[in-house]
């Protein structure tokens, strides 16, 4: 059995994928950020009858990262992440720094130690859970998107650097999925330490700008990717958004800086028009 470490397994993608990998016979270490989540996950284990090794691992804690080096990890799924919603001209510096600490710096520090163990064995697999916003952008998720662009750069570079040591590296790129993650991210402004009168936007009037898909797409693909059943480096779900994602990249090359000046961008207007937790009608 291969030992799999999944960060951020208390909720969302990481939670379900941890169980599915265990059902496949993998030795899964499901980690959560805080101790209260341990009990919740233990109750899930009892309900589902699937064995998991449950550990508290806050990726921003040096002590927790050091502890993980003793687990003999053969497959690492960097899934833990946070979304700080808000305009790039409004989000306070403390919140921006936390976004990059949780999404970029801390998981990379964790990966450094585990990757060096993999190098000694000349075998291993590292999956970075990035985002569609690692290659595209949406309004009011710009700092999150910036962190995922950084994740993409790290993963692509790591794949090149570790190739000679037999280490597999891949990214999972979820689009908008209804797990609660996106909508929670659009409520973070409520705890900002700033002067609300100085904000450009009224966040009580805004919602996540996209209708959201059933997360089954990501559950299936991320499970297969971690299990070594897929050989593709980039894995975007839902696949129905792949062409749009590619076109968005191409559009930047023809965009004019004067396009639409003085008018509200249609994607910004979507944030005013959307309701929270709006599901895609498939």
Order of alpha helices (4+ residues) and beta strands (2+ residues): beta-alpha-beta-alpha-beta-alpha-beta-alpha-alpha-beta-alpha-beta-alpha-alpha-beta-alpha-alpha
